[in-house]
Amino acid sequence: MSSSGSLDEPLPGEGFVLAAAMGAAMAGVIHLVVVPGHWAVSAPMSAFFLGVGVAQLVLAAALGRGLPDAVLVGVISAHLAIMGLYVASRTVDLPFVPPHDAAHEMEHLPVPGAVGNGIPTYPGSRVEPVGVLDLLCLVAELVLVVSLAALLPPRLRGIVTTVMAGAAVLAVLWRVWVLS
């Protein structure tokens, strides 16, 4: 029932709440689905996916109850950071991502005095490949961020979207000039 008493008239922002909840739920499920595949490669990475997935499912359930603006801004910020980490993991050789070249897919005898199995990590071997589930999750998180921004009061929404745009420009400039 809406504030005016009609059963047919949706509450203001109700569509954005539904879109945000669906985006959070979809991203959460995808993060949980990829946990088993990453567990053998990296327990910390799997724990990260598990934590993010559970948090996103909790967020999806909590959105229907209404969240304070400060929480919405925090959720937007966290998801922008997660999306930025995703893009970085597909474009930059991150040191905490396990290597993905063929030599690291099998067990080797330990090398005395070496760190790990003694096989060198070549530049670019830590860049993750892009997958269909990855892109679906990224789109779901983008829907979540845009929907949450739409739920903010106009003045706060203007500040948040300006900061988002500025951060995006800085990220692109950093990628082009610092990492090239």
C-alpha positions, 0 to 999 in steps of 0.5 A, spaced: 500 500 500 502 506 498 502 513 502 496 515 498 492 509 500 492 506 493 494 499 492 496 500 485 500 506 486 507 504 487 511 508 493 517 513 490 523 509 489 520 502 490 522 500 483 529 502 485 529 498 491 527 492 487 532 493 482 538 494 487 535 488 491 535 484 485 542 486 483 545 485 490 542 478 490 544 476 483 551 478 485 551 475 491 549 468 488 554 469 483 560 470 488 558 464 492 558 460 486 565 461 484 567 460 491 569 452 490 572 453 484 577 458 487 578 454 493 584 450 491 587 456 488 587 461 493 583 460 500 584 467 501 580 469 495 575 464 496 574 467 503 573 474 500 568 471 495 564 468 500 564 474 505 562 478 499 557 473 497 554 473 504 554 480 505 550 481 498 545 477 500 544 480 506 544 487 503 538 484 498 534 482 504 535 488 508 534 493 502 526 492 503 526 495 510 529 501 508 537 503 510 539 510 512 543 514 507 549 513 510 549 506 509 547 506 502 553 511 501 557 506 504 554 500 500 555 504 494 563 505 496 564 498 497 561 496 491 565 501 487 571 498 490 569 491 488 568 493 481 575 497 481 578 490 484 575 486 478 577 491 473 584 491 476 584 483 476 583 483 469 588 488 466 593 489 471 598 484 474 596 484 481 601 481 486 596 477 491 592 474 485 595 467 484 599 466 477 594 463 471 600 460 466 600 453 465 607 452 469 603 453 475 597 448 474 601 442 476 605 440 482 612 441 482 618 438 487 620 444 492 626 448 490 631 449 496 631 456 498 626 458 493 619 461 495 613 457 492 615 452 488 621 455 484 617 457 478 618 464 476 612 468 475 612 471 468 609 478 467 602 478 465 601 471 468 597 474 474 592 477 470 585 473 470 581 472 464 574 475 463 568 470 464 561 470 462 559 470 470 564 475 471 561 480 466 554 478 469 556 479 476 559 486 474 552 488 471 549 486 477 553 490 481 552 496 476 545 496 477 545 495 484 550 502 485 546 506 480 539 504 483 542 505 490 544 512 488 537 513 485 535 512 492 539 518 495 536 525 496 538 529 490 543 533 494 547 527 496 546 523 490 549 529 486 555 529 491 556 521 490 555 521 483 560 527 482 565 523 486 564 517 482 565 520 476 571 524 479 574 517 481 573 514 474 577 519 471 582 518 476 582 511 475 583 511 468 588 516 468 592 512 473 591 506 469 594 510 462 600 514 465 602 510 471 601 503 469 603 503 462 
